């Protein structure tokens, strides 16, 4: 458990209107490689951990999109910061 939950929807802009799905898949692989706990949902991915660590993951995702040819990247981010600690399960356990 960390002090933050961050949900991110990454929207890379391609040069010629190509599908962004391969880029989104690459962004999710960056999250996987980071080792943070995460869940993929249809419209966004939620990560759990320390705020500073999660922000570095987001930075790496954006940089990678540009490396792969994106003209620019929109990252829609929601952050829940709770210094005493927060876990995804804390918010969703009653629905499982």
C-alpha positions as CSV (number, residue, x, y, z in Angstrom):
1,X,0.0,0.0,0.0
2,X,1.2,3.5,-0.9
3,X,-0.1,6.9,-0.3
4,X,-1.7,7.4,-3.7
5,X,-4.0,6.0,-6.3
6,X,-3.6,7.4,-9.8
7,X,-5.9,6.7,-12.7
8,X,-4.5,7.6,-16.1
9,X,-6.0,7.6,-19.6
10,X,-3.2,8.2,-22.1
11,X,-4.2,9.5,-25.5
12,X,-1.2,9.7,-27.9
13,X,-1.7,11.7,-31.1
14,X,-0.4,9.8,-34.2
15,X,1.0,11.6,-37.2
16,X,-1.4,10.1,-39.8
17,X,-4.3,9.0,-37.7
18,X,-3.0,5.5,-37.1
19,X,-4.5,3.4,-34.4
20,X,-3.4,4.3,-30.9
21,X,-4.0,0.8,-29.5
22,X,-0.4,-0.4,-30.0
23,X,0.8,2.8,-28.2
24,X,-1.6,2.3,-25.3
25,X,-0.4,-1.3,-25.0
26,X,3.1,0.0,-24.8
27,X,2.1,2.5,-22.1
28,X,0.5,-0.3,-20.1
29,X,3.7,-2.3,-20.5
30,X,5.7,0.5,-18.9
31,X,3.4,0.3,-15.9
32,X,3.9,-3.4,-15.7
33,X,7.7,-3.0,-15.9
34,X,7.6,-0.4,-13.1
35,X,6.4,-3.1,-10.6
36,X,3.6,-1.0,-9.1
37,X,0.3,-2.5,-8.4
38,X,-2.2,-1.7,-11.2
39,X,-5.6,-2.6,-12.7
40,X,-6.5,-2.0,-16.4
41,X,-10.1,-0.8,-17.0
42,X,-11.8,-0.1,-20.3
43,X,-11.2,3.7,-20.2
44,X,-8.2,4.1,-17.8
45,X,-5.6,2.3,-15.8
46,X,-5.3,2.7,-12.0
47,X,-2.0,2.5,-10.2
48,X,-1.3,2.2,-6.5
49,X,1.9,3.4,-4.8
50,X,3.9,6.4,-3.7
51,X,2.9,9.6,-5.4
52,X,6.4,10.5,-6.6
53,X,7.0,7.0,-7.9
54,X,3.7,7.0,-9.8
55,X,4.4,10.4,-11.4
56,X,7.7,9.1,-12.7
57,X,5.8,6.2,-14.4
58,X,3.5,8.7,-16.0
59,X,6.5,10.8,-17.2
60,X,8.1,7.7,-18.7
61,X,4.8,6.7,-20.4
62,X,4.6,10.2,-22.1
63,X,8.2,10.2,-23.1
64,X,7.8,6.7,-24.7
65,X,4.8,7.8,-26.7
66,X,6.9,10.6,-28.3
67,X,9.8,8.2,-28.9
68,X,7.4,6.0,-30.8
69,X,6.3,8.9,-33.0
70,X,3.4,10.6,-31.3
71,X,3.2,14.3,-32.1
72,X,1.9,14.9,-28.6
73,X,0.2,13.1,-25.7
74,X,-2.8,14.0,-23.6
75,X,-2.7,12.3,-20.2
76,X,-5.9,12.6,-18.3
77,X,-5.0,11.9,-14.6
78,X,-7.0,11.5,-11.4
79,X,-5.0,11.4,-8.2
80,X,-6.1,10.4,-4.7
81,X,-3.4,11.3,-2.2
82,X,-3.8,10.0,1.3
83,X,-0.7,10.3,3.5
84,X,-1.9,7.6,5.9
85,X,-2.1,5.1,3.0
86,X,-4.6,4.0,0.5
87,X,-5.2,0.8,-1.5
88,X,-7.5,0.1,-4.5
89,X,-9.1,-2.7,-2.4
90,X,-10.1,-0.1,0.3
91,X,-12.4,1.6,-2.2
92,X,-13.7,-1.5,-4.1
93,X,-13.9,-4.4,-1.7
94,X,-17.6,-4.1,-1.1
95,X,-18.2,-4.6,-4.9
96,X,-16.2,-7.8,-5.1
